[in-house]
């Protein structure tokens, strides 16, 4: 999946999912393994949400869709 990464910094990467459930389905992954979304520091959480916003805006513009849904799913105890 490494080739599908379209944004990356030292804390986060975003990738196109292998099994999309909707047009533009991407995954935003924290590199630091965190078991639940309430565990990162406020600064880490805000950085995550800043990246989510950039990705969302890019999807809206690029795919010309009207709405993006944010879903938090974590079956393997690692925040994606």
Gaussian input, Z-matrix of N, CA and C with variables (Angstrom, degrees):
# hf/3-21g

backbone

0 1
 N
 C     1     B1
 C     2     B2     1     A1
 N     3     B3     2     A2     1     D1
 C     4     B4     3     A3     2     D2
 C     5     B5     4     A4     3     D3
 N     6     B6     5     A5     4     D4
 C     7     B7     6     A6     5     D5
 C     8     B8     7     A7     6     D6
 N     9     B9     8     A8     7     D7
 C    10    B10     9     A9     8     D8
 C    11    B11    10    A10     9     D9
 N    12    B12    11    A11    10    D10
 C    13    B13    12    A12    11    D11
 C    14    B14    13    A13    12    D12
 N    15    B15    14    A14    13    D13
 C    16    B16    15    A15    14    D14
 C    17    B17    16    A16    15    D15
 N    18    B18    17    A17    16    D16
 C    19    B19    18    A18    17    D17
 C    20    B20    19    A19    18    D18
 N    21    B21    20    A20    19    D19
 C    22    B22    21    A21    20    D20
 C    23    B23    22    A22    21    D21
 N    24    B24    23    A23    22    D22
 C    25    B25    24    A24    23    D23
 C    26    B26    25    A25    24    D24
 N    27    B27    26    A26    25    D25
 C    28    B28    27    A27    26    D26
 C    29    B29    28    A28    27    D27
 N    30    B30    29    A29    28    D28
 C    31    B31    30    A30    29    D29
 C    32    B32    31    A31    30    D30
 N    33    B33    32    A32    31    D31
 C    34    B34    33    A33    32    D32
 C    35    B35    34    A34    33    D33
 N    36    B36    35    A35    34    D34
 C    37    B37    36    A36    35    D35
 C    38    B38    37    A37    36    D36
 N    39    B39    38    A38    37    D37
 C    40    B40    39    A39    38    D38
 C    41    B41    40    A40    39    D39
 N    42    B42    41    A41    40    D40
 C    43    B43    42    A42    41    D41
 C    44    B44    43    A43    42    D42
 N    45    B45    44    A44    43    D43
 C    46    B46    45    A45    44    D44
 C    47    B47    46    A46    45    D45
 N    48    B48    47    A47    46    D46
 C    49    B49    48    A48    47    D47
 C    50    B50    49    A49    48    D48
 N    51    B51    50    A50    49    D49
 C    52    B52    51    A51    50    D50
 C    53    B53    52    A52    51    D51
 N    54    B54    53    A53    52    D52
 C    55    B55    54    A54    53    D53
 C    56    B56    55    A55    54    D54
 N    57    B57    56    A56    55    D55
 C    58    B58    57    A57    56    D56
 C    59    B59    58    A58    57    D57
 N    60    B60    59    A59    58    D58
 C    61    B61    60    A60    59    D59
 C    62    B62    61    A61    60    D60
 N    63    B63    62    A62    61    D61
 C    64    B64    63    A63    62    D62
 C    65    B65    64    A64    63    D63
 N    66    B66    65    A65    64    D64
 C    67    B67    66    A66    65    D65
 C    68    B68    67    A67    66    D66
 N    69    B69    68    A68    67    D67
 C    70    B70    69    A69    68    D68
 C    71    B71    70    A70    69    D69
 N    72    B72    71    A71    70    D70
 C    73    B73    72    A72    71    D71
 C    74    B74    73    A73    72    D72
 N    75    B75    74    A74    73    D73
 C    76    B76    75    A75    74    D74
 C    77    B77    76    A76    75    D75
 N    78    B78    77    A77    76    D76
 C    79    B79    78    A78    77    D77
 C    80    B80    79    A79    78    D78
 N    81    B81    80    A80    79    D79
 C    82    B82    81    A81    80    D80
 C    83    B83    82    A82    81    D81
 N    84    B84    83    A83    82    D82
 C    85    B85    84    A84    83    D83
 C    86    B86    85    A85    84    D84
 N    87    B87    86    A86    85    D85
 C    88    B88    87    A87    86    D86
 C    89    B89    88    A88    87    D87
 N    90    B90    89    A89    88    D88
 C    91    B91    90    A90    89    D89
 C    92    B92    91    A91    90    D90
 N    93    B93    92    A92    91    D91
 C    94    B94    93    A93    92    D92
 C    95    B95    94    A94    93    D93
 N    96    B96    95    A95    94    D94
 C    97    B97    96    A96    95    D95
 C    98    B98    97    A97    96    D96
 N    99    B99    98    A98    97    D97
 C   100   B100    99    A99    98    D98
 C   101   B101   100   A100    99    D99
 N   102   B102   101   A101   100   D100
 C   103   B103   102   A102   101   D101
 C   104   B104   103   A103   102   D102
 N   105   B105   104   A104   103   D103
 C   106   B106   105   A105   104   D104
 C   107   B107   106   A106   105   D105
 N   108   B108   107   A107   106   D106
 C   109   B109   108   A108   107   D107
 C   110   B110   109   A109   108   D108
 N   111   B111   110   A110   109   D109
 C   112   B112   111   A111   110   D110
 C   113   B113   112   A112   111   D111
 N   114   B114   113   A113   112   D112
 C   115   B115   114   A114   113   D113
 C   116   B116   115   A115   114   D114
 N   117   B117   116   A116   115   D115
 C   118   B118   117   A117   116   D116
 C   119   B119   118   A118   117   D117
 N   120   B120   119   A119   118   D118
 C   121   B121   120   A120   119   D119
 C   122   B122   121   A121   120   D120
 N   123   B123   122   A122   121   D121
 C   124   B124   123   A123   122   D122
 C   125   B125   124   A124   123   D123
 N   126   B126   125   A125   124   D124
 C   127   B127   126   A126   125   D125
 C   128   B128   127   A127   126   D126
 N   129   B129   128   A128   127   D127
 C   130   B130   129   A129   128   D128
 C   131   B131   130   A130   129   D129
 N   132   B132   131   A131   130   D130
 C   133   B133   132   A132   131   D131
 C   134   B134   133   A133   132   D132
 N   135   B135   134   A134   133   D133
 C   136   B136   135   A135   134   D134
 C   137   B137   136   A136   135   D135
 N   138   B138   137   A137   136   D136
 C   139   B139   138   A138   137   D137
 C   140   B140   139   A139   138   D138
 N   141   B141   140   A140   139   D139
 C   142   B142   141   A141   140   D140
 C   143   B143   142   A142   141   D141
 N   144   B144   143   A143   142   D142
 C   145   B145   144   A144   143   D143
 C   146   B146   145   A145   144   D144
 N   147   B147   146   A146   145   D145
 C   148   B148   147   A147   146   D146
 C   149   B149   148   A148   147   D147
 N   150   B150   149   A149   148   D148
 C   151   B151   150   A150   149   D149
 C   152   B152   151   A151   150   D150
 N   153   B153   152   A152   151   D151
 C   154   B154   153   A153   152   D152
 C   155   B155   154   A154   153   D153
 N   156   B156   155   A155   154   D154
 C   157   B157   156   A156   155   D155
 C   158   B158   157   A157   156   D156
 N   159   B159   158   A158   157   D157
 C   160   B160   159   A159   158   D158
 C   161   B161   160   A160   159   D159
 N   162   B162   161   A161   160   D160
 C   163   B163   162   A162   161   D161
 C   164   B164   163   A163   162   D162
 N   165   B165   164   A164   163   D163
 C   166   B166   165   A165   164   D164
 C   167   B167   166   A166   165   D165
 N   168   B168   167   A167   166   D166
 C   169   B169   168   A168   167   D167
 C   170   B170   169   A169   168   D168
 N   171   B171   170   A170   169   D169
 C   172   B172   171   A171   170   D170
 C   173   B173   172   A172   171   D171
 N   174   B174   173   A173   172   D172
 C   175   B175   174   A174   173   D173
 C   176   B176   175   A175   174   D174
 N   177   B177   176   A176   175   D175
 C   178   B178   177   A177   176   D176
 C   179   B179   178   A178   177   D177
 N   180   B180   179   A179   178   D178
 C   181   B181   180   A180   179   D179
 C   182   B182   181   A181   180   D180
 N   183   B183   182   A182   181   D181
 C   184   B184   183   A183   182   D182
 C   185   B185   184   A184   183   D183
 N   186   B186   185   A185   184   D184
 C   187   B187   186   A186   185   D185
 C   188   B188   187   A187   186   D186
 N   189   B189   188   A188   187   D187
 C   190   B190   189   A189   188   D188
 C   191   B191   190   A190   189   D189
 N   192   B192   191   A191   190   D190
 C   193   B193   192   A192   191   D191
 C   194   B194   193   A193   192   D192
 N   195   B195   194   A194   193   D193
 C   196   B196   195   A195   194   D194
 C   197   B197   196   A196   195   D195
 N   198   B198   197   A197   196   D196
 C   199   B199   198   A198   197   D197
 C   200   B200   199   A199   198   D198
 N   201   B201   200   A200   199   D199
 C   202   B202   201   A201   200   D200
 C   203   B203   202   A202   201   D201
 N   204   B204   203   A203   202   D202
 C   205   B205   204   A204   203   D203
 C   206   B206   205   A205   204   D204
 N   207   B207   206   A206   205   D205
 C   208   B208   207   A207   206   D206
 C   209   B209   208   A208   207   D207
 N   210   B210   209   A209   208   D208
 C   211   B211   210   A210   209   D209
 C   212   B212   211   A211   210   D210
 N   213   B213   212   A212   211   D211
 C   214   B214   213   A213   212   D212
 C   215   B215   214   A214   213   D213
 N   216   B216   215   A215   214   D214
 C   217   B217   216   A216   215   D215
 C   218   B218   217   A217   216   D216
 N   219   B219   218   A218   217   D217
 C   220   B220   219   A219   218   D218
 C   221   B221   220   A220   219   D219
 N   222   B222   221   A221   220   D220
 C   223   B223   222   A222   221   D221
 C   224   B224   223   A223   222   D222
 N   225   B225   224   A224   223   D223
 C   226   B226   225   A225   224   D224
 C   227   B227   226   A226   225   D225
 N   228   B228   227   A227   226   D226
 C   229   B229   228   A228   227   D227
 C   230   B230   229   A229   228   D228
 N   231   B231   230   A230   229   D229
 C   232   B232   231   A231   230   D230
 C   233   B233   232   A232   231   D231
 N   234   B234   233   A233   232   D232
 C   235   B235   234   A234   233   D233
 C   236   B236   235   A235   234   D234
 N   237   B237   236   A236   235   D235
 C   238   B238   237   A237   236   D236
 C   239   B239   238   A238   237   D237

   B1=1.4550
   B2=1.5256
   B3=1.3088
   B4=1.4555
   B5=1.5301
   B6=1.3235
   B7=1.4477
   B8=1.5194
   B9=1.3315
   B10=1.4585
   B11=1.5244
   B12=1.3351
   B13=1.4640
   B14=1.5247
   B15=1.3357
   B16=1.4583
   B17=1.5194
   B18=1.3257
   B19=1.4601
   B20=1.5192
   B21=1.3343
   B22=1.4566
   B23=1.5146
   B24=1.3364
   B25=1.4556
   B26=1.5215
   B27=1.3162
   B28=1.4572
   B29=1.5352
   B30=1.3284
   B31=1.4576
   B32=1.5259
   B33=1.3257
   B34=1.4625
   B35=1.5205
   B36=1.3269
   B37=1.4587
   B38=1.5200
   B39=1.3261
   B40=1.4583
   B41=1.5204
   B42=1.3136
   B43=1.4521
   B44=1.5229
   B45=1.2982
   B46=1.4586
   B47=1.5232
   B48=1.3202
   B49=1.4591
   B50=1.5255
   B51=1.3065
   B52=1.4645
   B53=1.5256
   B54=1.3263
   B55=1.4620
   B56=1.5275
   B57=1.3386
   B58=1.4672
   B59=1.5212
   B60=1.3249
   B61=1.4643
   B62=1.5235
   B63=1.3282
   B64=1.4632
   B65=1.5225
   B66=1.3237
   B67=1.4546
   B68=1.5279
   B69=1.3304
   B70=1.4554
   B71=1.5184
   B72=1.3281
   B73=1.4651
   B74=1.5293
   B75=1.3177
   B76=1.4639
   B77=1.5268
   B78=1.3182
   B79=1.4595
   B80=1.5182
   B81=1.3260
   B82=1.4579
   B83=1.5261
   B84=1.3306
   B85=1.4554
   B86=1.5296
   B87=1.3212
   B88=1.4635
   B89=1.5180
   B90=1.3291
   B91=1.4552
   B92=1.5284
   B93=1.3207
   B94=1.4557
   B95=1.5254
   B96=1.3031
   B97=1.4689
   B98=1.5228
   B99=1.3093
   B100=1.4648
   B101=1.5168
   B102=1.3183
   B103=1.4568
   B104=1.5212
   B105=1.3213
   B106=1.4530
   B107=1.5182
   B108=1.3113
   B109=1.4649
   B110=1.5278
   B111=1.3109
   B112=1.4718
   B113=1.5340
   B114=1.3279
   B115=1.4673
   B116=1.5322
   B117=1.3213
   B118=1.4682
   B119=1.5300
   B120=1.3166
   B121=1.4633
   B122=1.5317
   B123=1.3059
   B124=1.4736
   B125=1.5280
   B126=1.3230
   B127=1.4597
   B128=1.5359
   B129=1.3338
   B130=1.4640
   B131=1.5302
   B132=1.3282
   B133=1.4652
   B134=1.5345
   B135=1.3252
   B136=1.4624
   B137=1.5222
   B138=1.3335
   B139=1.4666
   B140=1.5352
   B141=1.3181
   B142=1.4622
   B143=1.5258
   B144=1.3186
   B145=1.4620
   B146=1.5285
   B147=1.3413
   B148=1.4701
   B149=1.5279
   B150=1.3270
   B151=1.4662
   B152=1.5276
   B153=1.3308
   B154=1.4663
   B155=1.5261
   B156=1.3142
   B157=1.4703
   B158=1.5239
   B159=1.3276
   B160=1.4630
   B161=1.5273
   B162=1.3291
   B163=1.4654
   B164=1.5291
   B165=1.3236
   B166=1.4673
   B167=1.5275
   B168=1.3260
   B169=1.4598
   B170=1.5275
   B171=1.3154
   B172=1.4677
   B173=1.5258
   B174=1.3249
   B175=1.4644
   B176=1.5261
   B177=1.3217
   B178=1.4619
   B179=1.5283
   B180=1.3152
   B181=1.4669
   B182=1.5293
   B183=1.3088
   B184=1.4619
   B185=1.5243
   B186=1.3174
   B187=1.4666
   B188=1.5232
   B189=1.3290
   B190=1.4617
   B191=1.5330
   B192=1.3238
   B193=1.4619
   B194=1.5233
   B195=1.3157
   B196=1.4616
   B197=1.5219
   B198=1.3260
   B199=1.4519
   B200=1.5289
   B201=1.3115
   B202=1.4548
   B203=1.5246
   B204=1.3104
   B205=1.4677
   B206=1.5192
   B207=1.3115
   B208=1.4562
   B209=1.5234
   B210=1.3279
   B211=1.4617
   B212=1.5197
   B213=1.3092
   B214=1.4637
   B215=1.5205
   B216=1.3259
   B217=1.4621
   B218=1.5162
   B219=1.3051
   B220=1.4508
   B221=1.5251
   B222=1.3068
   B223=1.4625
   B224=1.5233
   B225=1.3336
   B226=1.4659
   B227=1.5188
   B228=1.3209
   B229=1.4687
   B230=1.5231
   B231=1.3133
   B232=1.4579
   B233=1.5106
   B234=1.3168
   B235=1.4565
   B236=1.5193
   B237=1.3186
   B238=1.4700
   B239=1.4918
   A1=110.95
   A2=118.28
   A3=122.04
   A4=112.29
   A5=117.98
   A6=121.03
   A7=114.01
   A8=117.12
   A9=120.93
   A10=112.55
   A11=118.22
   A12=121.03
   A13=108.56
   A14=116.69
   A15=119.18
   A16=113.14
   A17=118.19
   A18=122.05
   A19=106.86
   A20=115.55
   A21=118.94
   A22=109.61
   A23=114.92
   A24=121.37
   A25=106.98
   A26=118.59
   A27=120.31
   A28=113.48
   A29=118.23
   A30=121.29
   A31=114.98
   A32=117.37
   A33=121.92
   A34=109.78
   A35=115.66
   A36=119.31
   A37=109.12
   A38=115.37
   A39=120.96
   A40=107.72
   A41=115.20
   A42=120.38
   A43=110.73
   A44=115.09
   A45=120.85
   A46=107.00
   A47=116.63
   A48=120.10
   A49=111.51
   A50=115.66
   A51=121.23
   A52=112.12
   A53=116.25
   A54=121.23
   A55=109.85
   A56=117.32
   A57=120.43
   A58=112.55
   A59=114.76
   A60=120.25
   A61=110.84
   A62=116.85
   A63=122.50
   A64=108.33
   A65=116.16
   A66=120.84
   A67=109.73
   A68=117.14
   A69=121.48
   A70=114.28
   A71=117.90
   A72=121.79
   A73=110.31
   A74=115.96
   A75=122.37
   A76=109.00
   A77=115.02
   A78=121.24
   A79=107.85
   A80=116.53
   A81=122.84
   A82=106.16
   A83=117.17
   A84=122.10
   A85=110.93
   A86=116.14
   A87=120.80
   A88=108.16
   A89=117.77
   A90=120.77
   A91=111.74
   A92=116.67
   A93=121.51
   A94=107.57
   A95=117.95
   A96=120.76
   A97=110.73
   A98=114.50
   A99=122.83
   A100=106.98
   A101=117.34
   A102=121.07
   A103=114.88
   A104=118.98
   A105=120.00
   A106=109.14
   A107=116.33
   A108=121.41
   A109=113.60
   A110=118.53
   A111=119.86
   A112=112.11
   A113=118.83
   A114=121.58
   A115=116.24
   A116=121.24
   A117=118.11
   A118=111.30
   A119=115.02
   A120=119.14
   A121=108.34
   A122=115.73
   A123=120.48
   A124=110.33
   A125=116.65
   A126=121.25
   A127=110.81
   A128=117.17
   A129=120.81
   A130=111.24
   A131=115.84
   A132=120.56
   A133=110.91
   A134=116.26
   A135=119.88
   A136=111.33
   A137=116.85
   A138=120.19
   A139=109.93
   A140=116.74
   A141=121.32
   A142=110.59
   A143=116.76
   A144=120.65
   A145=111.80
   A146=117.54
   A147=120.36
   A148=110.33
   A149=116.84
   A150=120.92
   A151=110.07
   A152=117.21
   A153=121.04
   A154=109.88
   A155=117.47
   A156=121.08
   A157=111.78
   A158=117.31
   A159=121.00
   A160=110.28
   A161=116.23
   A162=120.66
   A163=110.18
   A164=116.79
   A165=121.06
   A166=111.04
   A167=116.58
   A168=120.54
   A169=111.62
   A170=116.36
   A171=120.75
   A172=111.28
   A173=116.72
   A174=120.91
   A175=110.11
   A176=116.75
   A177=120.40
   A178=111.14
   A179=116.62
   A180=121.03
   A181=111.82
   A182=116.23
   A183=121.19
   A184=112.50
   A185=116.92
   A186=120.64
   A187=113.19
   A188=116.14
   A189=121.67
   A190=111.27
   A191=115.43
   A192=120.32
   A193=108.59
   A194=116.80
   A195=120.90
   A196=114.20
   A197=118.01
   A198=119.55
   A199=110.67
   A200=115.12
   A201=122.09
   A202=107.54
   A203=116.34
   A204=121.27
   A205=109.24
   A206=116.06
   A207=122.04
   A208=107.75
   A209=115.84
   A210=121.60
   A211=108.59
   A212=115.94
   A213=121.44
   A214=107.55
   A215=115.59
   A216=121.20
   A217=107.27
   A218=116.68
   A219=118.97
   A220=110.43
   A221=115.92
   A222=120.56
   A223=112.99
   A224=117.48
   A225=119.06
   A226=113.29
   A227=116.66
   A228=122.25
   A229=113.05
   A230=115.50
   A231=122.30
   A232=106.29
   A233=116.86
   A234=120.89
   A235=110.09
   A236=115.81
   A237=123.30
   A238=108.42
   D1=-9.54
   D2=-176.64
   D3=-53.65
   D4=-35.89
   D5=-179.25
   D6=-68.87
   D7=-16.23
   D8=-177.82
   D9=-90.82
   D10=-0.44
   D11=178.51
   D12=-69.24
   D13=127.22
   D14=-179.98
   D15=-117.57
   D16=-6.18
   D17=172.44
   D18=-149.88
   D19=138.27
   D20=178.65
   D21=-156.35
   D22=139.78
   D23=168.70
   D24=-136.59
   D25=-166.42
   D26=-175.32
   D27=-71.96
   D28=-13.52
   D29=-176.33
   D30=-115.47
   D31=-24.31
   D32=-169.88
   D33=-142.92
   D34=149.10
   D35=163.96
   D36=-136.89
   D37=155.54
   D38=178.09
   D39=-123.37
   D40=141.61
   D41=-176.38
   D42=-142.29
   D43=153.56
   D44=173.80
   D45=-77.01
   D46=134.25
   D47=-177.99
   D48=-76.18
   D49=150.45
   D50=177.98
   D51=-73.89
   D52=-28.73
   D53=-176.86
   D54=-127.29
   D55=77.80
   D56=-175.99
   D57=-66.40
   D58=142.91
   D59=174.33
   D60=-103.70
   D61=-5.60
   D62=176.97
   D63=-159.69
   D64=161.19
   D65=177.22
   D66=-60.20
   D67=131.76
   D68=178.93
   D69=82.00
   D70=13.63
   D71=-177.94
   D72=-64.27
   D73=116.19
   D74=177.27
   D75=-126.99
   D76=163.77
   D77=177.85
   D78=-120.29
   D79=133.37
   D80=175.37
   D81=-107.54
   D82=121.13
   D83=-171.22
   D84=-119.49
   D85=128.36
   D86=170.33
   D87=-78.29
   D88=129.43
   D89=179.76
   D90=-70.25
   D91=-34.47
   D92=177.01
   D93=-77.12
   D94=116.16
   D95=-176.57
   D96=-65.19
   D97=119.13
   D98=-179.90
   D99=-128.41
   D100=130.52
   D101=-173.07
   D102=-78.38
   D103=-17.63
   D104=179.53
   D105=-152.80
   D106=150.04
   D107=-174.96
   D108=-66.85
   D109=-15.98
   D110=177.95
   D111=-85.38
   D112=-4.06
   D113=-175.00
   D114=-87.27
   D115=-27.20
   D116=179.73
   D117=-65.31
   D118=158.37
   D119=174.92
   D120=-65.91
   D121=164.08
   D122=178.76
   D123=-58.01
   D124=-41.59
   D125=-179.92
   D126=-63.26
   D127=-44.13
   D128=177.98
   D129=-63.38
   D130=-42.56
   D131=179.97
   D132=-63.79
   D133=-44.14
   D134=179.49
   D135=-63.97
   D136=-37.88
   D137=176.82
   D138=-63.90
   D139=-43.69
   D140=176.66
   D141=-56.40
   D142=-48.25
   D143=-178.45
   D144=-67.60
   D145=-32.54
   D146=174.96
   D147=-62.48
   D148=-43.14
   D149=178.39
   D150=-66.32
   D151=-42.86
   D152=177.17
   D153=-56.41
   D154=-42.98
   D155=179.96
   D156=-63.01
   D157=-44.17
   D158=178.81
   D159=-61.96
   D160=-44.89
   D161=179.57
   D162=-63.58
   D163=-45.78
   D164=178.85
   D165=-56.90
   D166=-48.74
   D167=-179.15
   D168=-62.36
   D169=-37.62
   D170=177.82
   D171=-65.38
   D172=-42.15
   D173=178.86
   D174=-64.07
   D175=-44.09
   D176=179.45
   D177=-58.48
   D178=-46.11
   D179=-178.57
   D180=-70.61
   D181=-48.40
   D182=-173.05
   D183=-67.71
   D184=-44.40
   D185=-176.48
   D186=-93.68
   D187=-4.31
   D188=179.91
   D189=53.03
   D190=48.35
   D191=176.20
   D192=-106.56
   D193=164.69
   D194=-173.54
   D195=-95.63
   D196=-21.02
   D197=-174.08
   D198=-148.81
   D199=142.94
   D200=174.59
   D201=-121.70
   D202=131.98
   D203=178.53
   D204=-100.94
   D205=135.74
   D206=176.79
   D207=-102.81
   D208=121.28
   D209=-178.68
   D210=-123.70
   D211=130.67
   D212=175.73
   D213=-104.49
   D214=111.25
   D215=178.93
   D216=-129.89
   D217=132.64
   D218=-176.14
   D219=-148.65
   D220=83.09
   D221=-179.37
   D222=-82.38
   D223=-18.88
   D224=-175.80
   D225=-108.18
   D226=16.00
   D227=177.42
   D228=60.68
   D229=42.01
   D230=172.51
   D231=-144.85
   D232=123.13
   D233=-176.72
   D234=-64.71
   D235=124.04
   D236=174.33
   D237=-114.78

